[in-house]
Amino acid sequence: TVGAMGAAMLSQLGHSVTRENFRDHSLVSRIESILPHSGVHIVLIDEAQHALNSASEMKLAGNRDFWKRVTQGSYPFGLVLSGTSRIKEVVLQDRQLSRRTIFVEGRRLVDNDADDTEGLIGKYAADASLECEVTADLALRVMHACAYTFGEVCKLIIAAVEDALITEATTLTINNFASAYAADTDCEPQDNPFITPEWARLPIAGAVSTATPLDRLAVGRGGF
């Protein structure tokens, strides 16, 4: 809801929200008065479609009005809404809002992105102070395993890096990807695109889960 988004923004800006002032118009007014003195110029609302998927037309209009109000003042402020195409559908229903919006749509990766994916693997490995052993088709295997979805590719690379760090390896190898993928999917070795030589024939079943080796260890230690 607008109230929930407004309350979350106020909380992140360091201002408390009480039940007495938890009203949409009150929250938006407070945000408008606080932003110019906050030093904050960009706010990201991730998975913004959750406020829109089952909302009535009145609530959708309320969301659009909220987004317009916080971005139309004299204070230079940008609002980034991240999520599914549902966000674009709702924004386009308001001409004023759509005219001040830039839409950026992520595309699926293709095999020609292999060099960039390989570079990304090397960058993550370097950031973790790991050497990187890259086979000729590692990048293609990674993209295939992640249904050619960029975000999932990043998460799988991070999971493989974490696997290398947890095992105290000094080099990131395809074995770390195999381990990370198996832990995320619980697949048999013949279905693991980092083990089987017939990986290209495996069906693209969808994205791997968001869990990483560190997540699983945290759960085991009582984390959340």
Beta strands, then each sheet from edge to edge (+ up, - down):
strand 1: 42-45
strand 2: 78-81
strand 3: 131-132
strand 4: 171-172
sheet 1: 1+ 2+
sheet 2: 3+ 4+
end
